[in-house]
């Protein structure tokens, strides 16, 4: 599932639940190892990263992805053993 810039941690959790129900209506379709990763990220609130990095972003140009979204993407790629960040 691609990361999304959805705002708060609660918004991220709502996004995950909505998309899991939509694309995986049968919870047994996902491996236990995948559920372990989902559970870990469910509890990992990265919203402080956005506040911490707010002054590093320019007000000019296109709207960037939030730092928490980029951090979550990177951590998920490590957990799912993605060898290339461009995949």
C-alpha positions as CSV (number, residue, x, y, z in Angstrom):
1,X,0.0,0.0,0.0
2,X,1.5,3.3,-1.0
3,X,1.9,5.9,1.7
4,X,-0.5,8.8,1.7
5,X,-0.3,12.3,3.1
6,X,-3.3,12.2,5.3
7,X,-2.6,14.5,8.2
8,X,-2.7,13.2,11.8
9,X,-1.9,9.8,13.1
10,X,-5.6,9.1,13.6
11,X,-6.2,10.0,9.9
12,X,-3.5,7.6,8.9
13,X,-5.1,4.9,11.0
14,X,-8.5,5.6,9.3
15,X,-6.8,5.4,5.9
16,X,-5.3,2.0,6.7
17,X,-8.5,0.6,8.0
18,X,-10.5,1.8,5.0
19,X,-8.1,0.4,2.5
20,X,-7.5,-2.9,4.3
21,X,-11.3,-3.4,4.3
22,X,-11.6,-2.4,0.7
23,X,-8.7,-4.5,-0.8
24,X,-8.4,-7.3,1.8
25,X,-12.0,-8.1,3.0
26,X,-10.7,-11.5,4.1
27,X,-8.1,-10.8,6.9
28,X,-6.6,-14.3,6.3
29,X,-5.5,-13.2,2.9
30,X,-2.5,-11.5,4.5
31,X,0.4,-13.3,6.1
32,X,0.9,-13.1,9.8
33,X,4.3,-11.3,9.2
34,X,2.4,-8.6,7.3
35,X,-0.1,-8.2,10.1
36,X,2.9,-7.8,12.5
37,X,4.2,-4.9,10.4
38,X,0.7,-3.4,10.1
39,X,0.3,-3.6,13.9
40,X,3.7,-2.0,14.5
41,X,2.9,0.9,12.2
42,X,-0.6,1.2,13.6
43,X,0.9,2.1,16.9
44,X,3.8,4.2,15.6
45,X,2.8,7.9,15.8
46,X,5.2,9.9,13.6
47,X,3.3,13.2,13.7
48,X,5.9,14.9,15.9
49,X,8.3,14.6,12.9
50,X,6.0,17.1,11.0
51,X,6.2,19.6,13.8
52,X,9.9,19.1,14.2
53,X,10.7,19.6,10.5
54,X,8.2,22.3,9.8
55,X,10.7,25.2,9.6
56,X,12.9,23.2,7.1
57,X,10.2,23.4,4.4
58,X,9.8,26.3,2.0
59,X,6.4,27.9,1.5
60,X,7.2,28.2,-2.2
61,X,6.7,25.5,-4.9
62,X,4.4,22.5,-4.9
63,X,3.1,21.1,-1.7
64,X,5.6,18.5,-0.4
65,X,4.8,15.2,1.3
66,X,4.9,15.5,5.0
67,X,8.1,14.4,6.8
68,X,6.1,11.7,8.7
69,X,4.8,10.3,5.4
70,X,8.3,10.1,4.0
71,X,9.7,8.6,7.2
72,X,6.8,6.0,7.2
73,X,7.6,5.2,3.6
74,X,11.2,4.6,4.3
75,X,10.6,2.5,7.4
76,X,8.0,0.4,5.5
77,X,10.5,-0.2,2.7
78,X,13.0,-1.5,5.3
79,X,10.4,-3.8,6.9
80,X,9.2,-5.1,3.5
81,X,12.8,-5.5,2.3
82,X,12.4,-3.2,-0.7
83,X,15.9,-3.0,-2.2
84,X,15.3,0.1,-4.3
85,X,13.5,3.3,-3.2
86,X,12.4,3.9,-6.8
87,X,10.4,0.6,-7.0
